[in-house]
C-alpha cells in the first residue's frame, strides 16, 4: 500500500488533500471519488482510506488536490449476521439513543440519564419475561400439563408425565439461552477497536466530543454486568414465586426476597452515574457489578434446584403462578418511569429565548416511549404466536381457557392495534393539513428560481414543487413522533390493567358496548400487524445488506442509531463512531503533517462524523484544515434532536476551531440535509459574523428545460451527493485557496 515514489511524495507534499467521507448510502470508494482505478492506503475492509492509482488520467481533483476517500459503511452493518442482530436489538438501540436526546437546559442532566437507564433495564426484564412466558408458562406449565396439547407432539410428551417442578427446571434452559443470545448479539469484538480508543474524554460532557473520544468500554462492561444480573434475578424470581405457591415455606420466600433485593440493587447502581462512569482504573464499580452478577447467577441456580426438588403440592392453576402479576408490575414500572422522564425533561428545557426544538425538549421520553411500545408489542407477539402454535384458539380464548396467556400481553396487542390505526390517521391528517402551507412555500421557491420558465415546462416545475413540498415535511416528524409516543403511553397504561386481571373483551363490552367479536378481531389483526413489522424488519435488514439502493433508506436507522455510544443499554448494537472518529482524526493529523492542508468533505451523515472529528483535532492540525459539507443534517436533525450535545453553540465552536474555512451546500429538494446557519433565501435577514458566509444554496434542478445538446432537463438531485456538480468544484477550489493562504510565507 505504498503511496508512491519519493519524487511523487515530494510533489504531493505541496498539494492539498481532499478527504471525502460518504453518508449512509454505503457507497463504494470508486463511487465516492468518481474514479475507476483505486487502491487502499490505510485501514481495513470495514473502514479504509482509498486513493486513485497514480499514472491514470484524471487521478487528481479540482485545483490539483490529492483525492482520498474514507469508506466506513461496513462498520455499523457490514455482515448479514450483524444486520439481523440490529433488527432484533432495535428496542434496545432506541432506548440507548434516547439518553443522548436530553434537552439543553439547567443542570447536568443526571436525572434524565438515570431514568433512561432505568427504562433500558426494564426492557431487559421484559425480554426475559417474554422468554420465560414462552418456555415456562406456555410450554412447561400449560402445554405439558394438558394431554390435549401433548397429542401428536412427541417432542414435548417425553417430559409431559414428569412433575411440574422438573418440567420448569428443564425448560429454564430456554430463557437462559435467550439471555446468552442477546448478550452475544450485543457484544462487541473489543480487540478490533483497541487501537482506536482515545481515553480522556468527558463521558457526561455536553459536547459532541463525547463521541469517539470517550472510552465507553468500562461503563459498558458495568452496565452489561448489571443487566445480566437483573435478567437472571428476574428469571429466578419467576421460578421462586411459582414454587412458593406450591410450597409456601421459608426457603422459596427468603430466596424470592433476596432476588428482589438484587433487582433493587441493580436499579440503585444505575442511579449513581458517577460510579458507573468512572475510568477503567477504578476497581470499586467493577467489583460491585461483578459481585452482583455472580450473586444473581447463583440465585438462579439455587432457584432451579428448589423448583426441581419440589415435586408435590403444585396448584392446578390455569397459568404459571405469579407470572401474570410480575408482567403487570414490570409494565407498571415502565409507565411510571416514562411519566417521570417526561416531567423531568420538561422541567429541564431551556428558557423561552432558546432555539425551538421539534419535540419541545421531549426527545428522550418520546424515543423511550417508542422503544418501550415496540418492545412490549414484540414480547406480546412472541408469547401469543407461540400460544397460537400450541392452540389455535389462543388469541380469542376466554380468560379461563388453558391457552390464554396473561391478560397484560393481550392488552399490549390490543393497544398496538389502536395505536397503529391512530398513528396512520394522524400521519394522513398532518399531511393534508400542512400540505397547503408547504405547497405555497414550494411554489414561491420555484417561482423565484425559475422566473422565466416557458409554459411548456409547467409539468416540470410542478414536479419540482411537489419534491420541495415533500422535503419540507421533515419538520413535521417531531410532532408526529410526540403524538405516537403519547398514544404508546396510553397503550402502556391500558396494559397495566392486566395486573388486576381485567380482560379487554368484557371491559369494552361493559363500558362501550363493543361486542367481543370486534375485540377478538382487533386482537387478531394487531397480532398480524406486529408479525408484519417483524418480517419487514428482517427482510429490510437482509435487503439493506445486499442492496445498496435499498440500504440508502433502511440503513439510515441503523447508521444513525449506532452512531451514539452505549450509555444506556449495553445490549444495544456497538457504536461504530468509537472507531471511525479516532481513525479519521489520526489520518487527518498524518495528512496535515505531510501536505499543504486537508480539505474535509462530508456528505449527509459523513458531515456529522467530520464535525465530531474536528472537535478532537489538536490546534496545530486545525490550522491546516478546511470543511465542506453537503446534504448535511447537522442543524436540521442533529442540533434539534440532540441539543445538549450538538447545539448551535457547538456548531459555532466547530467554525471557530478551523478559522471559519467552512462551506455548506444545500438544496430545497433535500428532505434530510439543509442549511446550518442561514438559508440565504430571498427576503431572509442576514446572519452576522463569519457564520453567515458558510451556507450556499444550490438551485435544484439546475433548470426546468433541457440544455442545448440534450433532450431531457437536468434531474432533481434531492439528497444525492453533488461531487460532479461544478458548484461543488468551485467550493473545493475556494477552500483550497483559503488553505494555501494559511501556509507560512504565503
C-alpha positions in Angstrom: 0.0 0.0 0.0 2.8 2.4 -0.9 1.7 6.0 -1.5 4.1 6.5 -4.4 7.7 7.1 -5.2 9.9 9.7 -3.2 9.5 12.3 -6.0 5.8 11.8 -6.2 5.5 12.1 -2.4 7.6 15.3 -2.5 5.2 16.7 -5.1 2.2 15.7 -3.1 3.5 17.4 0.0 2.9 20.7 -1.7 -0.7 19.8 -2.6 -3.9 19.8 -0.6 -5.6 16.5 0.2 -9.3 16.3 -0.2 -10.6 13.6 2.2 -14.2 12.6 1.3 -16.5 10.9 3.8 -19.7 9.4 2.5 -23.1 9.3 4.1 -25.3 6.3 5.0 -25.8 5.2 1.4 -23.0 2.6 1.7 -21.3 3.8 -1.5 -18.1 2.1 -2.7 -14.9 4.0 -2.8 -15.0 4.3 -6.6 -18.4 6.0 -6.4 -17.2 8.4 -3.7 -14.2 9.6 -5.7 -15.8 9.0 -9.1 -12.7 7.3 -10.3 -12.4 3.7 -11.7 -8.9 2.7 -10.5 -8.3 2.9 -6.8 -6.0 1.4 -4.2 -6.2 1.3 -0.4 -3.7 3.3 1.5 -4.8 2.7 5.1 -7.4 0.9 7.2 -9.0 -2.4 6.5 -12.1 -3.9 4.8 -14.5 -2.5 7.3 -13.2 1.1 7.3 -10.5 2.1 4.9 -8.9 5.0 3.1 -8.6 4.8 -0.7 -6.9 6.9 -3.4 -6.9 6.9 -7.2 -4.0 5.0 -8.7 -1.3 7.3 -9.9 -0.4 7.2 -13.6 -4.0 7.0 -14.7 -5.8 10.0 -16.3 -7.8 12.4 -14.0 -6.2 11.0 -10.8 -6.4 14.4 -9.1 -9.2 16.6 -8.0 -10.1 20.3 -8.7 -7.1 22.5 -8.4 -4.7 19.5 -8.4 -5.8 18.3 -4.9 -4.9 14.8 -3.9 -8.2 12.8 -3.7 -8.8 10.3 -0.8 -12.0 8.6 0.4 -12.8 7.1 3.8 -15.3 4.2 3.4 -16.9 3.3 6.8 -20.2 1.8 5.7 -19.3 -1.7 6.8 -18.6 -0.6 10.4 -22.3 -0.5 11.5 -23.7 -3.2 9.3 -21.0 -5.0 7.3 -22.3 -8.5 7.5 -25.7 -10.1 7.3 -25.4 -11.5 10.8 -24.7 -8.1 12.3 -27.5 -6.5 10.3 -30.0 -9.1 11.6 -28.7 -8.5 15.1 -29.6 -4.8 14.7 -33.1 -5.8 13.7 -33.6 -7.9 16.9 -31.9 -5.3 19.1 -34.0 -2.4 17.8 -35.8 -1.6 21.0 -32.5 -1.7 22.9 -30.9 0.6 20.3 -33.8 3.1 20.5 -33.6 3.2 24.3 -29.9 3.8 24.1 -30.3 6.8 21.7 -32.9 8.3 24.0 -30.3 9.1 26.6 -28.4 11.3 24.1 -31.6 13.3 23.3 -31.9 15.0 26.6 -32.8 18.8 26.4 -30.2 21.5 26.7 -31.2 23.2 29.9 -30.2 23.7 33.5 -28.1 21.2 35.4 -26.0 18.3 34.2 -29.0 16.1 33.2 -28.2 13.4 35.7 -31.8 12.7 36.4 -32.6 12.2 32.7 -29.7 9.8 32.3 -30.8 7.8 35.4 -34.4 7.4 34.1 -33.2 6.5 30.6 -31.0 3.8 32.1 -33.9 2.5 34.3 -36.2 2.3 31.2 -33.4 0.4 29.4 -33.1 -2.0 32.4 -36.9 -2.6 32.3 -36.6 -3.5 28.6 -34.2 -6.3 29.5 -36.6 -7.5 32.2 -39.5 -7.5 29.7 -37.3 -9.5 27.3 -36.6 -12.1 29.9 -40.2 -12.3 30.9 -41.3 -12.9 27.3 -38.8 -15.8 27.0 -40.0 -17.2 30.4 -43.6 -16.8 29.3 -42.9 -19.0 26.2 -40.8 -21.6 27.9 -42.2 -21.8 31.5 -45.8 -20.6 31.3 -46.9 -21.8 27.9 -44.8 -25.0 27.3 -43.7 -26.3 30.7 -46.8 -25.4 32.7 -49.8 -25.3 30.3 -48.9 -27.5 27.3 -47.1 -30.2 29.2 -49.8 -30.2 31.8 -52.5 -30.9 29.2 -53.0 -34.2 27.5 -54.8 -32.5 24.6 -51.8 -30.2 23.9 -49.3 -33.1 24.1 -51.2 -35.1 21.5 -49.1 -35.6 18.4 -46.3 -33.6 20.0 -43.7 -36.3 20.8 -41.0 -33.6 21.1 -42.9 -32.5 24.3 -44.6 -35.6 25.5 -41.3 -37.1 26.8 -41.4 -34.6 29.6 -45.2 -34.3 30.0 -45.6 -37.0 32.6 -42.9 -35.5 34.9 -43.7 -33.4 38.0 -44.2 -29.6 37.2 -41.1 -28.7 39.1 -38.9 -30.8 36.9 -40.6 -29.5 33.8 -39.9 -26.0 34.9 -36.3 -26.7 35.8 -35.6 -28.3 32.4 -37.4 -25.6 30.3 -35.4 -22.9 32.2 -32.6 -23.6 29.7 -34.6 -21.7 27.1 -34.7 -18.4 28.9 -31.1 -18.8 29.9 -30.3 -19.4 26.2 -32.2 -16.2 25.3 -30.2 -14.2 27.8 -26.9 -15.6 26.4 -28.1 -14.9 22.8 -28.8 -11.2 23.5 -25.6 -11.0 25.4 -23.7 -12.3 22.4 -25.6 -10.1 19.8 -24.8 -7.0 21.8 -21.2 -7.9 22.4 -18.6 -6.1 20.6 -15.3 -7.6 19.4 -13.2 -5.3 21.7 -9.9 -6.2 20.1 -10.9 -4.7 16.8 -11.4 -1.2 18.4 -8.5 -1.3 20.8 -6.2 0.8 18.5 -8.8 3.5 18.1 -9.7 4.3 21.7 -8.5 7.7 23.0 -9.4 7.8 26.7 -9.5 11.1 28.5 -12.8 12.5 27.2 -15.6 13.5 29.4 -18.4 11.0 29.4 -21.0 13.4 30.8 -19.8 16.3 28.7 -22.4 18.4 26.8 -20.4 18.3 23.5 -20.0 16.1 20.5 -16.5 15.3 21.7 -18.2 12.6 23.9 -18.5 10.6 20.7 -15.2 9.0 19.7 -13.0 10.4 22.4 -14.7 8.9 25.4 -13.7 5.3 26.0 -17.1 3.8 26.9 -16.0 0.2 27.3 -15.5 0.3 31.2 -19.0 1.7 31.6 -20.5 -0.7 29.0 -18.9 -3.6 30.9 -20.5 -2.4 34.2 -23.9 -2.0 32.5 -23.7 -5.4 31.0 -23.0 -6.9 34.4 -26.0 -5.0 35.9 -28.3 -6.1 33.1 -27.1 -9.7 33.2 -27.6 -9.7 37.0 -31.2 -8.3 36.6 -32.0 -10.8 33.9 -31.0 -13.8 36.0 -32.6 -12.3 39.1 -35.9 -11.9 37.2 -35.8 -15.4 35.9 -35.1 -16.7 39.5 -38.0 -14.6 40.8 -40.4 -16.2 38.3 -39.4 -19.6 39.4 -39.4 -18.8 43.1 -42.8 -17.2 43.1 -44.3 -20.2 41.3 -42.5 -22.5 43.8 -43.8 -20.5 46.7 -47.4 -21.1 45.5 -46.7 -24.8 45.6 -44.7 -24.9 48.8 -45.2 -21.8 50.9 -42.2 -22.5 53.1 -39.4 -20.2 54.2 -36.9 -21.3 51.6 -38.7 -20.0 48.5 -39.9 -16.9 50.3 -36.4 -16.0 51.6 -34.9 -16.6 48.2 -37.6 -14.6 46.5 -36.8 -11.7 48.9 -33.1 -12.0 48.0 -33.8 -11.8 44.3 -35.9 -8.7 44.9 -33.0 -7.2 46.7 -30.7 -7.9 43.8 -33.2 -6.2 41.4 -33.3 -3.2 43.7 -29.5 -3.1 43.9 -29.3 -3.2 40.1 -31.7 -0.2 39.9 -29.8 1.6 42.7 -26.4 1.3 40.9 -28.0 2.8 37.8 -29.0 5.8 39.9 -25.3 6.7 40.6 -23.9 7.9 37.2 -20.6 9.0 38.7 -20.0 5.4 39.9 -20.7 3.8 36.5 -18.8 6.4 34.5 -15.5 6.1 36.4 -12.4 5.3 34.3 -11.2 1.8 33.7 -8.7 2.0 36.6 -11.4 2.3 39.2 -11.9 -1.1 40.8 -14.9 -0.3 43.1 -17.6 -0.2 40.4 -16.2 -3.2 38.7 -16.2 -5.2 41.9 -19.7 -4.2 42.8 -21.2 -5.0 39.4 -19.3 -8.3 39.0 -20.3 -9.4 42.5 -23.9 -8.5 41.9 -23.9 -10.6 38.7 -22.3 -13.5 40.5 -24.9 -13.4 43.2 -27.8 -13.2 40.7 -26.4 -16.2 38.7 -26.0 -18.2 42.0 -29.6 -17.4 43.0 -30.9 -18.5 39.6 -29.1 -21.8 40.0 -30.5 -22.3 43.5 -34.0 -21.4 42.3 -33.8 -24.0 39.6 -32.7 -26.6 42.2 -35.5 -25.6 44.5 -38.1 -25.9 41.8 -36.7 -29.2 40.5 -36.8 -30.7 44.0 -40.3 -29.5 44.7 -42.4 -32.5 43.4 -45.6 -32.1 45.3 -48.2 -29.5 46.1 -48.3 -27.7 42.8 -51.7 -25.9 42.4 -53.9 -26.7 39.5 -53.9 -23.1 38.2 -54.5 -22.1 34.6 -51.2 -20.3 34.3 -47.8 -20.3 36.0 -48.5 -19.0 39.5 -47.5 -15.3 39.9 -46.2 -14.9 36.3 -49.0 -12.6 35.1 -48.7 -10.3 38.1 -44.9 -10.0 37.6 -45.5 -8.9 33.9 -48.1 -6.4 35.1 -45.8 -4.9 37.7 -43.0 -4.5 35.1 -45.3 -2.7 32.8 -46.5 -0.5 35.6 -42.9 0.4 36.4 -42.3 1.3 32.8 -45.3 3.6 32.7 -44.1 5.4 35.9 -40.6 5.8 34.6 -41.8 7.3 31.3 -44.1 9.8 33.1 -41.2 10.8 35.4 -38.9 11.1 32.4 -41.3 13.4 30.6 -41.9 15.6 33.6 -38.1 15.9 34.2 -37.4 16.6 30.6 -40.0 19.4 30.5 -38.6 20.9 33.7 -35.0 21.0 32.2 -35.9 22.7 29.0 -34.1 25.9 28.2 -35.8 29.3 28.5 -38.2 30.9 26.1 -35.4 32.7 24.2 -33.7 29.5 23.3 -33.9 27.9 19.9 -37.1 25.9 19.3 -36.8 22.2 19.3 -39.1 19.9 17.1 -40.1 17.8 20.1 -40.4 20.6 22.6 -37.4 19.2 24.6 -39.2 15.8 24.9 -36.9 13.8 22.6 -35.7 11.5 25.4 -39.2 10.5 26.7 -40.6 10.3 23.2 -37.9 7.9 21.9 -38.0 5.9 25.1 -41.8 5.5 24.7 -41.4 4.3 21.2 -38.7 1.8 22.4 -41.0 0.6 25.2 -44.0 0.3 23.0 -42.1 -1.7 20.4 -40.6 -4.0 23.0 -44.0 -4.6 24.6 -45.5 -5.4 21.2 -42.7 -7.8 20.2 -42.9 -9.5 23.6 -46.6 -9.9 23.4 -46.4 -11.2 19.8 -43.8 -13.8 20.8 -45.9 -15.1 23.6 -49.2 -15.1 21.5 -47.6 -16.5 18.4 -46.2 -19.4 20.5 -49.6 -19.9 22.1 -51.3 -19.9 18.7 -48.9 -22.6 17.6 -49.8 -24.7 20.6 -53.5 -23.9 20.4 -55.3 -22.1 17.5 -57.7 -20.6 19.9 -55.1 -18.8 21.9 -55.8 -15.2 20.7 -59.6 -15.5 21.1 -59.5 -17.8 24.1 -61.5 -16.9 27.2 -59.7 -15.9 30.4 -60.4 -19.4 31.9 -59.1 -21.2 28.9 -55.8 -23.1 29.3 -54.4 -21.5 26.1 -54.9 -17.9 27.2 -51.6 -16.0 28.0 -51.5 -13.4 30.8 -54.0 -10.5 30.1 -51.2 -7.9 30.1 -50.0 -9.3 26.8 -53.5 -9.3 25.4 -53.8 -5.6 26.3 -50.4 -4.9 24.6 -51.6 -6.4 21.3 -55.0 -4.6 21.7 -53.2 -1.3 22.3 -50.8 -1.8 19.4 -53.7 -2.2 17.0 -55.4 1.1 18.0 -52.0 2.9 18.3 -51.2 1.8 14.7 -54.6 2.9 13.3 -54.4 6.2 15.2 -50.8 6.8 14.0 -51.8 6.3 10.4 -54.8 8.6 10.7 -52.6 11.3 12.4 -50.0 11.0 9.7 -52.6 11.3 7.0 -54.3 14.2 8.8 -51.0 16.1 9.4 -50.0 15.6 5.7 -53.3 17.0 4.5 -53.5 19.9 7.0 -49.9 21.1 6.3 -50.0 20.4 2.6 -51.3 23.9 1.6 -48.7 25.8 3.5 -45.9 23.5 2.2 -47.1 23.8 -1.3 -47.4 27.6 -1.0 -43.8 27.8 0.2 -42.6 25.4 -2.5 -44.4 27.4 -5.2 -42.7 30.6 -4.0 -39.3 28.9 -4.2 -39.9 27.6 -7.7 -41.2 30.9 -8.9 -38.0 32.6 -7.6 -35.7 30.0 -9.0 -37.3 29.8 -12.5 -38.9 33.1 -13.2 -38.6 32.7 -17.0 -39.8 29.1 -17.2 -41.7 28.6 -20.5 -45.3 27.3 -20.5 -44.0 24.0 -21.9 -42.1 23.4 -18.7 -45.2 23.6 -16.5 -45.2 19.9 -15.8 -41.6 20.0 -14.8 -42.0 23.0 -12.5 -44.9 21.2 -10.9 -42.8 18.2 -10.2 -40.1 20.3 -8.6 -42.7 22.0 -6.4 -44.0 18.6 -5.3 -40.5 17.4 -4.5 -39.9 20.5 -2.3 -43.3 20.1 -0.7 -42.4 16.5 0.3 -38.9 17.6 1.5 -40.4 20.2 3.8 -42.4 17.5 5.6 -39.3 16.6 7.6 -40.0 19.4 10.1 -43.4 17.7 10.9 -41.9 14.4 12.0 -41.2 15.7 15.5 -44.9 16.4 16.2 -45.9 13.0 14.8 -43.4 11.3 17.0 -44.8 13.1 20.0 -48.3 12.0 19.2 -47.2 8.4 18.6 -45.3 8.4 21.9 -48.4 9.7 23.7 -50.6 7.0 22.2 -48.0 4.4 23.1 -48.0 5.7 26.8 -51.8 5.3 26.8 -51.5 1.8 25.5 -48.9 1.0 28.2 -51.3 2.3 30.8 -54.0 0.0 29.4 -51.6 -2.9 29.6 -51.3 -2.2 33.4 -55.0 -3.3 33.6 -53.7 -6.8 33.2 -52.2 -6.5 36.6 -55.7 -6.6 38.0 -56.8 -9.4 35.7 -59.0 -7.2 33.6 -59.6 -8.5 30.1 -60.2 -6.3 27.0 -63.4 -8.0 25.8 -65.6 -7.8 29.0 -64.4 -4.2 29.7 -65.1 -2.9 26.2 -68.5 -4.6 26.1 -69.5 -3.3 29.5 -68.2 0.3 29.2 -68.5 1.0 25.4 -71.0 -1.6 24.3 -68.4 -3.0 21.8 -69.1 -6.7 21.0 -66.5 -9.2 22.0 -66.2 -10.3 18.3 -64.8 -6.9 17.4 -62.3 -7.1 20.2 -61.2 -10.5 19.0 -60.9 -9.1 15.5 -58.7 -6.3 16.8 -56.5 -8.7 18.7 -56.1 -10.9 15.6 -55.3 -8.0 13.3 -53.0 -6.5 15.9 -51.1 -9.7 16.2 -50.6 -9.9 12.5 -49.6 -6.3 12.3 -46.8 -7.0 14.8 -45.8 -10.1 12.9 -45.7 -8.0 9.8 -43.4 -5.5 11.5 -41.0 -8.3 12.5 -41.0 -9.7 9.0 -40.5 -6.2 7.5 -37.5 -5.6 9.8 -35.9 -9.0 8.9 -36.4 -8.5 5.2 -35.3 -4.9 5.4 -32.2 -5.9 7.2 -31.3 -8.5 4.6 -32.0 -6.2 1.7 -30.1 -3.4 3.4 -27.1 -5.7 3.4 -27.5 -7.0 -0.1 -28.8 -4.0 -2.0 -27.0 -0.6 -1.8 -30.0 1.3 -3.1 -32.4 -0.1 -0.5 -29.8 0.4 2.2 -29.9 4.2 1.5 -33.4 4.2 3.1 -33.4 1.3 5.6 -29.7 1.8 6.6 -30.4 5.3 7.9 -32.0 3.9 11.0 -29.1 1.6 11.8 -26.3 4.0 11.0 -27.9 6.9 13.0 -28.8 4.7 15.9 -25.4 3.1 16.2 -23.5 6.4 15.9 -24.0 7.1 19.6 -22.1 5.2 22.3 -23.8 2.7 24.5 -24.5 4.8 27.5 -27.9 3.4 28.5 -28.4 -0.1 27.2 -25.4 -2.4 27.0 -27.1 -4.9 24.7 -27.6 -2.3 22.0 -25.6 -2.6 18.8 -22.0 -1.4 19.0 -21.1 2.2 18.3 -19.0 2.5 15.2 -18.1 6.1 15.9 -15.8 4.9 18.6 -13.6 3.6 15.8 -14.5 5.9 12.9 -13.9 9.3 14.7 -10.5 8.4 16.2 -9.4 6.8 12.9 -10.3 9.9 11.0 -8.6 12.1 13.5 -5.4 10.1 13.3 -5.4 10.1 9.5 -6.1 13.8 9.3 -3.1 14.5 11.6 -0.9 12.3 9.4 -2.0 14.1 6.2 -1.7 17.6 7.7 1.9 17.0 8.6 2.8 15.8 5.0 0.7 18.1 2.8 -0.2 21.7 2.4 -3.5 21.2 4.1 -6.5 18.8 4.3 -9.9 19.6 2.9 -12.6 17.6 4.7 -15.7 17.0 2.5 -18.6 15.1 4.1 -22.0 14.2 2.6 -25.0 13.6 4.8 -24.0 11.6 7.9 -20.4 11.9 6.9 -20.6 15.6 7.8 -21.5 14.6 11.4 -18.5 12.3 11.6 -16.3 15.1 10.4 -17.8 17.5 12.9 -17.0 15.2 15.7 -13.5 14.7 14.3 -12.8 18.4 14.0 -13.6 18.9 17.7 -10.8 16.4 18.5 -8.0 17.7 16.3 -5.1 19.4 18.0 -4.6 23.2 17.4 -1.6 22.7 15.1 -3.6 20.5 12.8 -6.8 22.6 12.8 -4.9 25.5 11.3 -4.4 23.4 8.2 -7.9 22.0 7.9 -11.0 23.2 5.9 -14.5 21.8 5.9 -17.0 21.3 3.1 -20.4 19.8 3.9 -23.3 19.0 1.6 -26.6 17.4 2.2 -25.7 17.8 5.9 -28.3 17.1 8.7 -26.1 18.8 11.3 -28.6 21.6 12.0 -31.8 20.2 10.6 -31.8 17.0 12.5 -28.9 16.6 14.9 -28.8 20.0 16.5 -32.6 19.9 17.0 -32.8 16.3 18.2 -29.6 16.2 20.3 -29.5 19.8 21.6 -27.4 19.1 24.7 -24.6 17.5 22.6 -24.8 19.2 19.2 -26.5 22.6 19.7 -25.9 25.9 17.9 -23.0 26.7 20.3 -21.2 23.5 19.2 -21.6 24.4 15.5 -20.1 27.8 16.2 -17.3 26.2 18.0 -16.5 24.0 15.0 -16.3 27.1 12.8 -14.1 28.9 15.3 -11.7 26.0 15.5 -11.0 25.8 11.8 -11.0 29.6 11.3 -14.4 29.5 9.5 -12.9 27.8 6.5 -16.2 26.1 6.1 -18.8 26.0 3.3 -22.1 24.1 3.4 -24.0 23.3 0.2 -27.7 22.5 0.5 -30.9 22.1 -1.7 -34.5 22.8 -1.1 -35.4 19.4 -2.6 -33.3 17.6 0.1 -35.5 16.0 2.8 -32.6 15.3 5.1 -29.9 17.9 4.7 -30.2 21.7 4.9 -28.6 24.9 5.9 -26.6 25.2 9.1 -26.6 28.9 9.9 -28.5 30.8 7.2 -30.9 29.7 4.4 -30.0 32.7 2.2 -33.4 32.7 0.6 -34.8 36.0 -0.8 -36.1 38.1 2.0 -34.3 36.3 4.8 -32.5 38.6 7.2 -28.7 38.4 7.1 -26.7 36.5 9.7 -23.9 38.5 11.3 -20.4 37.3 11.6 -18.5 34.6 9.6 -21.3 32.1 10.2 -23.4 34.0 7.6 -21.0 33.1 4.8 -21.0 29.3 5.5 -24.2 28.3 3.7 -24.7 28.3 0.0 -28.0 27.3 -1.5 -27.9 25.2 -4.7 -30.8 25.6 -7.1 -32.2 22.2 -7.8 -32.6 21.2 -10.5 -30.2 23.4 -12.5 -33.1 24.2 -14.9 -36.5 23.0 -15.9 -35.8 22.9 -19.6 -33.3 20.8 -21.5 -30.0 22.5 -22.1 -28.6 22.8 -25.6 -27.3 19.5 -26.9 -29.6 17.5 -24.6 -33.1 16.1 -24.9 -34.2 16.0 -21.2 -34.0 18.6 -18.5 -31.4 18.3 -15.6 -32.5 15.7 -13.0 -33.7 16.6 -9.5 -30.9 15.7 -7.2 -32.5 15.9 -3.8 -30.2 14.3 -1.2 -27.9 12.7 -3.7 -24.2 13.7 -3.5 -23.0 16.5 -5.7 -19.3 15.8 -6.3 -19.8 16.0 -10.1 -21.6 19.4 -9.8 -19.5 22.4 -11.0 -20.7 24.4 -8.0 -19.1 21.7 -5.7 -15.9 22.1 -7.7 -16.0 25.8 -7.2 -16.4 25.4 -3.5 -13.4 23.0 -3.4 -11.3 25.4 -5.3 -12.2 28.3 -2.9 -11.5 26.3 0.2 -8.2 25.1 -1.3 -7.1 28.7 -1.9 -8.0 29.6 1.7 -5.9 26.7 3.0 -2.9 27.7 0.8 -3.2 31.3 2.1 -2.7 29.9 5.7 0.6 28.4 4.8 3.7 30.1 6.3 5.1 32.6 3.9 2.1 32.7 1.7 
